Amino acid sequence: MKNLIVIVLMAAFGWQCAGGHSAKQAKMLVFSKTKGFRHASIAQGKKMFLEMAPELGVVVDTSEDASLFTANNLKQYKTVVFLNTTGNMLDDAQQLAFEKYIQSGGRFLGIHAAADTEYDWPWYNKLVGAYFESHPKPQKLDYIVTDAKHPAVSFWYPKVNRLEEIYNYKSVQRDIIKVVLLADEKTYQGGKMPDWHPAAWYHEYDGGRAFYTALGHHPETFADADFRKHIKGALQWLWQR
């Protein structure tokens, strides 16, 4: 029975056992260094990934040590997660190492304040898809699902109402990102993108893949079953062959 479960997970997430290595040996780096505002939810985010690791079949490393961003070290990771990172965290050499990681087929998952990160790095703007500009106070709103088949949002179709800190964005890479979730500005106060307000998206970029979600401000979000489905679905897309 245990072997059957592993096979099902491998099929769902597109894992392969190359070179005799087990899918359970795949690794993920959850990086949460902050040089600006620090979200209270970071600890809960780390806890979520560590709790999900056995189900996902990965080993999760959590760190705030930017010195891990070397070409040799990053190549061990199936995915790098920026968990509510803020500010300019990486120096020039570390940025170059991360670029090479993505160019070699690496996967990136950005959560919430990952968009409030590395404003002076144009390559990162294209990877994450947009930069944080401002936000009103946290409040409930409707999110509209724009892709009923994407695993990160299909279970919410056609819309979902959630409490969140809603980011307004600038430098949105509209020509390259594929949006799966829109914030409905008619359902809350303080939005500045009335015609088109993306809240989660994905794209292939510079040899790798990236998924970003605006959700993830509050600590309790990371214990929410639907949010965990959202993250698992994002990873499912990132890990497809």
Secondary structure in CASP SS format (residue, H / E / C, confidence):
PFRMAT SS
TARGET T0000
AUTHOR 0000-0000-0000
METHOD secondary structure of the structure
MODEL  1
M C 1.00
K H 1.00
N H 1.00
L H 1.00
I H 1.00
V H 1.00
I H 1.00
V H 1.00
L H 1.00
M H 1.00
A H 1.00
A H 1.00
F H 1.00
G C 1.00
W C 1.00
Q C 1.00
C C 1.00
A H 1.00
G H 1.00
G H 1.00
H C 1.00
S C 1.00
A H 1.00
K H 1.00
Q H 1.00
A E 1.00
K E 1.00
M E 1.00
L E 1.00
V E 1.00
F E 1.00
S C 1.00
K C 1.00
T E 1.00
K C 1.00
G C 1.00
F C 1.00
R C 1.00
H C 1.00
A C 1.00
S C 1.00
I H 1.00
A H 1.00
Q H 1.00
G H 1.00
K H 1.00
K H 1.00
M H 1.00
F H 1.00
L H 1.00
E H 1.00
M H 1.00
A H 1.00
P H 1.00
E H 1.00
L H 1.00
G C 1.00
V E 1.00
V E 1.00
V E 1.00
D E 1.00
T E 1.00
S E 1.00
E C 1.00
D C 1.00
A H 1.00
S H 1.00
L H 1.00
F C 1.00
T C 1.00
A H 1.00
N H 1.00
N H 1.00
L H 1.00
K C 1.00
Q C 1.00
Y E 1.00
K E 1.00
T E 1.00
V E 1.00
V E 1.00
F E 1.00
L E 1.00
N C 1.00
T C 1.00
T E 1.00
G E 1.00
N C 1.00
M C 1.00
L C 1.00
D C 1.00
D H 1.00
A H 1.00
Q H 1.00
Q H 1.00
L H 1.00
A H 1.00
F H 1.00
E H 1.00
K H 1.00
Y H 1.00
I H 1.00
Q H 1.00
S C 1.00
G C 1.00
G C 1.00
R E 1.00
F E 1.00
L E 1.00
G E 1.00
I E 1.00
H H 1.00
A H 1.00
A H 1.00
A H 1.00
D C 1.00
T E 1.00
E C 1.00
Y C 1.00
D C 1.00
W C 1.00
P H 1.00
W H 1.00
Y H 1.00
N H 1.00
K H 1.00
L H 1.00
V H 1.00
G C 1.00
A C 1.00
Y E 1.00
F E 1.00
E E 1.00
S E 1.00
H C 1.00
P C 1.00
K C 1.00
P C 1.00
Q E 1.00
K E 1.00
L E 1.00
D E 1.00
Y E 1.00
I E 1.00
V E 1.00
T C 1.00
D C 1.00
A C 1.00
K C 1.00
H C 1.00
P C 1.00
A C 1.00
V C 1.00
S H 1.00
F H 1.00
W H 1.00
Y C 1.00
P C 1.00
K E 1.00
V E 1.00
N E 1.00
R E 1.00
L E 1.00
E E 1.00
E C 1.00
I C 1.00
Y C 1.00
N E 1.00
Y E 1.00
K E 1.00
S C 1.00
V C 1.00
Q C 1.00
R C 1.00
D C 1.00
I C 1.00
I C 1.00
K E 1.00
V E 1.00
V E 1.00
L E 1.00
L E 1.00
A E 1.00
D C 1.00
E H 1.00
K H 1.00
T H 1.00
Y C 1.00
Q C 1.00
G C 1.00
G C 1.00
K C 1.00
M C 1.00
P C 1.00
D C 1.00
W C 1.00
H C 1.00
P E 1.00
A E 1.00
A E 1.00
W E 1.00
Y E 1.00
H E 1.00
E E 1.00
Y E 1.00
D C 1.00
G C 1.00
G E 1.00
R E 1.00
A E 1.00
F E 1.00
Y E 1.00
T E 1.00
A C 1.00
L C 1.00
G C 1.00
H C 1.00
H C 1.00
P H 1.00
E H 1.00
T H 1.00
F H 1.00
A H 1.00
D C 1.00
A H 1.00
D H 1.00
F H 1.00
R H 1.00
K H 1.00
H H 1.00
I H 1.00
K H 1.00
G H 1.00
A H 1.00
L H 1.00
Q H 1.00
W H 1.00
L H 1.00
W H 1.00
Q C 1.00
R C 1.00
END
